Amino acid sequence: MTRHATAADFATWETKAKSMTVAALLWSIRDASECARNFDSFDPIAAGRYADEASTYGQELNRRRAA
């Protein structure tokens, strides 16, 4: 992975997050966060993309909890 997350990436993740169950969101947040930690030492761009993905799913989870 050699590129930063784009607006299109965020839009894709947001659309996907809206259709996910809470359990799927929680799993995806943990998975993407773990990937970000694992990539951090040798591919910071990939780590950042995974962190962005986890954050996007987390925002959807927070929206649901606030509703």
C-alpha positions as CSV (number, residue, x, y, z in Angstrom):
1,M,0.0,0.0,0.0
2,T,1.7,3.2,-1.1
3,R,-0.9,5.9,-1.0
4,H,-2.7,7.9,1.7
5,A,-6.4,7.6,2.3
6,T,-8.4,9.8,0.0
7,A,-11.9,11.3,0.3
8,A,-13.2,8.4,-1.8
9,D,-11.7,5.9,0.7
10,F,-13.5,7.6,3.6
11,A,-16.7,7.7,1.6
12,T,-16.4,4.0,0.9
13,W,-15.7,3.2,4.6
14,E,-18.6,5.4,5.7
15,T,-21.0,3.7,3.4
16,K,-19.8,0.3,4.5
17,A,-20.0,1.2,8.2
18,K,-23.7,2.3,7.9
19,S,-24.6,-1.3,6.7
20,M,-22.6,-3.1,9.4
21,T,-24.0,-4.6,12.6
22,V,-22.6,-3.3,15.9
23,A,-20.7,-6.6,16.3
24,A,-19.2,-6.2,12.8
25,L,-18.2,-2.6,13.6
26,L,-16.5,-3.7,16.8
27,W,-14.7,-6.5,15.1
28,S,-13.6,-4.2,12.2
29,I,-12.4,-1.5,14.6
30,R,-10.2,-4.1,16.5
31,D,-9.0,-5.6,13.2
32,A,-8.0,-2.4,11.5
33,S,-6.4,-1.1,14.8
34,E,-4.3,-4.2,15.0
35,C,-3.3,-3.9,11.4
36,A,-2.3,-0.3,12.0
37,R,-0.1,-1.3,14.9
38,N,1.5,-4.1,13.0
39,F,2.3,-1.9,9.9
40,D,3.5,1.1,11.9
41,S,7.1,0.0,12.1
42,F,7.7,-0.7,8.4
43,D,4.9,1.0,6.4
44,P,3.6,4.2,8.1
45,I,1.3,5.0,5.1
46,A,-0.4,1.6,5.4
47,A,-0.6,2.0,9.2
48,G,-2.3,5.4,8.7
49,R,-4.8,4.0,6.2
50,Y,-5.8,1.3,8.7
51,A,-6.0,3.8,11.5
52,D,-8.3,6.0,9.3
53,E,-10.5,3.0,8.6
54,A,-10.7,2.1,12.3
55,S,-11.6,5.7,13.1
56,T,-14.3,5.8,10.5
57,Y,-15.9,2.7,11.9
58,G,-15.6,4.1,15.4
59,Q,-17.4,7.3,14.4
60,E,-20.3,5.2,13.1
61,L,-20.4,3.3,16.3
62,N,-20.4,6.5,18.3
63,R,-23.2,7.9,16.2
64,R,-25.3,4.9,16.9
65,R,-24.6,5.0,20.6
66,A,-25.5,8.7,20.8
67,A,-28.9,8.1,19.0
